[in-house]
Amino acid sequence: MKRTYTYYEIKADLDGETHLLFGSYDKEDVEYEKEAEADNWRHEDGYRKIRIVTSQREEAPNPKVYR
């Protein structure tokens, strides 16, 4: 079995479609981004149901980006 890595994404709904707003292998980065931007996404851009979701990826995080 191949090793997988957890990838975190912020997704939100707009006009009946789900959009990817941000993604990272670093959970803290995603939580920070959601906290920092949720009000803007909601009030300025109109996104609803802003949430963090995870998926498993076979591609390893880039060690130059994720230390």
Phi, psi and omega in degrees: 000135180284149176286142176238158182235140180282129177244131184255137180227145170260122179237154179206160181258141176209124178054040176079005179238151176265132181241144173272121182259331183194149177211149181194155171279347183262111183300319181297321177299317182292317178297319178297314181299318179296314180298318184287327190250349187304316180297317178297312180301320183287308188274323182271323185258344177086012180290148177231163178052051179287126187211159174259129177234158179238155172216161179258131181238143175279337179286125181287150176298145178291119184295341177285335182262316185250107182255000000 
